[in-house]
Amino acid sequence: MLDRRLILQALAGSVAAGLMPTAVLAAENDVYVIADLLAKPEAADEFRKMLLDFVAMTRKENGCKHYTLLEDPAKAGHFYTFEIWADKAALDAHLNSPAMKAMGPKLKDILATAPVITPLKVLTES
């Protein structure tokens, strides 16, 4: 289950650290994604390393505006990503990237449950 407090803490920390300007959070055409990933207990360390390598590559992809990897401090192996993509085409390219395709087959032995991927959109005042 998505722990919104964890996500909000990460966002606040990113803005406070100057890693994500507040203006980036309000871009109307951006595509936001939160992924909830739970590793099997015996695979948590392996998955953590795999994710750290994956995130480093993903941040270099065209259209990746922001990518944060989070881990629940109360439950090792429970990870979340908070992602901002320039548009749906950038997200689609990421989902079909060589890195994503390479990771896919490895996940069946690592994940305890199916990933929960939640695409979101920014609401703006009219």
Steps between C-alpha positions, in 0.01 A plus 500: 500500500625844407626695802419856405691638797819347362440650157421844642814492715710419195342777298544754777861391545569526127356850481681610818830364372458685172482173307151573375383858457142560608417604143579150374228362723230703324572437132164420344621273216740291706419139579554397861542139606524330837609137500462275805746208497530233767796262491504156653682531835795291384535713185479849655874573486533374143198701388625817673826483303315422178269797553783740580675406175171523309416843642842638402436393139139617499587851615703540178208408272347766276190641662583389855451815705524336841543150642517431872549155652364455852508211746267460794725526807265272693498226236824421319435404141186713461588758236320784330594715206377851439546594137431805285507459122481783247205334326338165429740435210798531738338260746417254221861515379616426856264205530644360176863586576772234489554544876132437576487201266812353662359542850162343425598130499704540818203630699307172517762355737540822702154648551263371768198659328423653163616862471232763547558779249288813544512768229379839624427841356532845648179683576514867424269781593268608222 
